[in-house]
Amino acid sequence: MRILLVEDDAVLRDVMLRSLADAGHRVDVSANVEDADHLWRVQPFDAVLLDLNLPATASPTSGLASGLTALRQARARGDRTPVLVLTARGRTEERIAGLDAGADDYLGKPFDLAEVEARLRALVRRAKGTEDIVLLGQLKLDRKARRFSTASGPLDLPAREFEVLWELMSPPGRTVSKRALSDKLSSFDESLGDNALEAFISRLRKKLAGSGAGIRTLRGIGYLLEAEV
């Protein structure tokens, strides 16, 4: 998953960043409401982890005063990215405000990092209509374990090939544009070009041979993961 982590506590932010990155996620981080709003507008994310109590650096005319206002503005412009808000434990009014503003779930601080990832998986699964176990031919994706396998055993993939296949299988049978895949795999410092993406697709096709699942190119549109006859 590509995740936006918005947290102004440097220690907590770094711990969460390492935990999510170690679990294989791509994470963009922000420490204030203005940067968070900018990232949220220009980059598609699978989920947002949002601290409601953020320092505001934006101009008064922007209307940005907290994580709560950034969330409200995102929902007002039609952004439906799943949002898990982080609140101070025992602050019931914060949780209610976050949910009323459009958050999908909340966690009170302090929290267990394993629970953060579990809740993110649940939110994204609900948003995309996918299950923890996805099967296509002999190809299997176990979302909880973050593992692909075929009849011959585990399918070990480099990180970016893994993310490409994950996206194509979320769920399978839908067309994914080149732009969407590139956005998932690019960072703000490094953009993934078409040639690199096509190289990932080519290597994945070879590794899926005999699995009963194949990647079809829809010229000018994108890619489709489907069962092979």
C-alpha positions in Angstrom: 0.0 0.0 0.0 1.0 3.6 -0.4 0.2 5.4 2.8 0.3 9.1 3.8 1.4 9.4 7.5 0.6 12.8 9.0 2.0 13.1 12.5 3.9 16.0 14.2 5.5 14.0 17.0 8.9 13.2 15.4 9.7 10.2 17.6 6.3 8.6 17.0 6.4 9.5 13.3 9.8 7.8 12.8 8.8 4.7 14.7 5.6 4.4 12.6 7.5 5.1 9.4 10.0 2.3 10.1 7.3 -0.1 11.1 5.2 0.5 8.0 8.2 0.5 5.7 9.4 -2.8 7.2 6.0 -4.3 6.4 6.5 -3.4 2.8 4.5 -0.3 2.5 5.5 2.9 0.7 5.0 5.8 3.1 5.0 9.6 2.5 5.2 11.7 5.7 4.1 15.1 6.8 4.5 17.0 10.1 2.1 19.9 9.5 -1.3 20.5 8.1 -0.2 22.5 5.0 2.2 19.9 3.8 -0.3 17.2 4.5 -3.0 18.9 2.5 -0.6 19.4 -0.4 0.5 15.8 -0.5 -3.1 14.6 -0.2 -4.1 16.7 -3.2 -1.3 15.8 -5.6 -0.7 12.1 -4.8 -3.2 9.2 -4.7 -2.9 7.1 -1.6 -4.4 3.8 -0.5 -4.9 5.1 3.0 -4.1 8.1 5.3 -3.0 8.0 8.9 -3.9 11.4 10.3 -3.2 13.0 13.6 -5.9 15.6 14.3 -3.8 17.9 16.4 -1.4 19.3 13.8 0.5 22.6 13.8 -0.9 25.0 11.2 1.6 26.7 8.9 -0.9 27.7 6.2 -2.1 31.3 5.6 -5.4 32.3 7.3 -7.1 32.4 3.9 -6.5 28.6 3.3 -8.9 27.6 6.0 -6.4 25.0 7.3 -6.1 25.0 11.0 -5.8 21.3 12.0 -5.8 17.8 10.7 -9.6 18.0 11.1 -9.9 20.8 8.6 -7.7 19.0 6.1 -9.9 15.9 6.4 -13.1 18.0 6.0 -11.6 19.6 2.9 -10.6 16.3 1.4 -14.1 14.9 1.8 -15.7 18.1 0.5 -13.7 17.7 -2.8 -14.9 14.1 -3.1 -11.7 12.3 -1.9 -12.8 8.9 -0.5 -9.3 7.7 0.6 -9.7 5.6 3.7 -8.6 7.6 6.8 -7.5 6.3 10.2 -7.3 9.2 12.6 -4.9 9.2 15.6 -6.3 10.8 18.7 -5.3 11.2 22.4 -6.7 8.4 24.4 -9.8 9.3 26.4 -10.6 12.3 24.1 -14.1 11.2 23.1 -14.9 14.6 21.6 -11.9 14.2 19.3 -13.0 10.8 18.1 -16.5 12.0 17.4 -15.3 15.1 15.6 -13.0 13.0 13.4 -15.7 10.5 12.5 -18.2 13.3 11.8 -15.6 14.9 9.5 -15.4 11.7 7.4 -12.8 9.5 9.1 -13.3 5.8 8.6 -11.8 4.6 11.9 -9.7 5.9 14.9 -7.0 4.8 17.3 -6.2 6.3 20.6 -2.6 7.0 21.6 -0.6 5.1 22.7 -1.4 2.2 20.3 0.1 -1.1 19.1 1.9 -0.8 15.8 0.5 -4.2 14.7 -3.0 -2.9 15.3 -2.3 0.1 13.1 -1.4 -2.1 10.1 -4.4 -4.5 10.8 -6.8 -1.6 10.8 -5.3 -0.1 7.6 -5.7 -3.5 5.9 -9.3 -3.7 7.0 -10.1 -0.1 5.8 -8.5 -0.7 2.4 -10.1 -4.1 2.0 -13.5 -2.5 2.7 -12.9 0.4 0.3 -11.7 -1.9 -2.5 -14.1 -4.8 -1.8 -11.3 -7.3 -1.5 -10.7 -10.2 0.8 -7.7 -11.3 2.9 -7.2 -14.3 0.6 -7.4 -13.8 -3.2 -7.1 -16.6 -5.7 -6.7 -16.5 -9.5 -5.8 -19.8 -11.1 -3.0 -21.2 -8.9 -1.9 -17.8 -7.8 -2.7 -16.9 -4.3 -2.4 -13.6 -2.4 -2.5 -13.7 1.4 -2.9 -10.1 2.4 -2.4 -10.5 6.1 0.9 -12.4 5.5 1.8 -10.1 2.5 2.7 -13.2 0.6 2.1 -14.5 -3.0 2.3 -18.2 -3.7 1.6 -20.7 -6.5 1.2 -24.4 -6.6 5.0 -24.8 -6.6 5.4 -22.7 -3.4 6.0 -19.1 -2.3 6.5 -16.5 -5.0 9.4 -14.3 -3.9 9.4 -10.9 -5.6 11.5 -7.8 -5.3 9.6 -4.9 -3.6 8.4 -3.1 -6.8 7.3 -6.2 -8.6 5.4 -7.2 -5.5 3.6 -3.9 -5.4 2.7 -4.1 -9.1 1.3 -7.6 -8.7 -0.5 -6.5 -5.5 -2.2 -3.7 -7.3 -3.2 -5.9 -10.2 -4.7 -8.4 -7.8 -6.7 -5.8 -5.8 -8.9 -7.3 -7.1 -8.0 -9.2 -10.3 -10.1 -8.7 -13.4 -10.0 -5.0 -13.4 -7.9 -2.7 -15.7 -5.2 -0.7 -14.0 -3.7 2.2 -15.9 0.0 2.8 -16.4 -0.4 6.1 -14.6 -2.0 4.5 -11.5 0.8 1.9 -11.3 3.5 4.5 -11.8 2.0 6.7 -9.1 1.9 3.8 -6.7 5.6 3.1 -7.2 7.0 6.6 -7.6 8.3 8.8 -4.9 8.4 12.6 -5.0 12.2 12.4 -5.6 12.0 9.7 -8.2 9.4 9.1 -11.0 8.9 5.7 -12.5 8.9 5.8 -16.3 7.0 3.7 -18.7 10.1 1.7 -19.7 10.8 0.7 -16.1 7.1 -0.3 -15.5 7.1 -2.4 -18.7 10.3 -4.2 -17.5 8.5 -5.0 -14.2 5.5 -6.4 -16.1 7.8 -8.4 -18.4 9.6 -10.0 -15.4 6.3 -10.7 -13.7 4.9 -12.5 -16.7 7.8 -14.9 -16.7 7.4 -15.6 -13.0 3.7 -16.2 -13.4 4.2 -18.8 -16.2 2.3 -22.0 -15.4 0.3 -20.4 -12.5 -2.9 -20.1 -14.5 -2.8 -16.3 -14.1 -1.4 -13.9 -16.7 -1.1 -10.1 -17.3 -2.7 -8.8 -20.5 -1.7 -5.4 -21.9 -4.6 -3.2 -23.1 -2.8 -0.8 -25.4 -3.3 2.8 -24.5 -5.2 1.8 -21.4 -3.2 -0.3 -19.0 -2.9 -3.8 -17.7 -5.3 -6.6 -16.6 -4.5 -9.6 -14.5 -6.8 -12.5 -15.6 -7.1 -16.3 -15.5 -5.4 -18.0 -18.4 -7.4 -20.6 -20.4 
